[in-house]
Amino acid sequence: METEKENIDSLDRQKSPRFLQPIQKREEESSSEFASRVLRDMARQAKKRREVREQQGDSDGQDS
């Protein structure tokens, strides 16, 4: 059985190609538009990680 850390590590490996590509500023967008897009993307990723952790926490609670 995998631990929570192993699950998160495997998720990070699955997503890693995306993280290897730097976020590019589009020609037509201003600096503030770029910053808000980056922050939105980071918030979306954090929300996904939080949901995954909560799901794993729920299943861990049922096992014990």
Secondary structure, DSSP 8 states (H G I E B T S, - for coil): ---HHHHHHHHHHHHHHHHHS-----TTS-HHHHHHHHHHHHHHHHHHHHHHHHHHHHHHHHH-
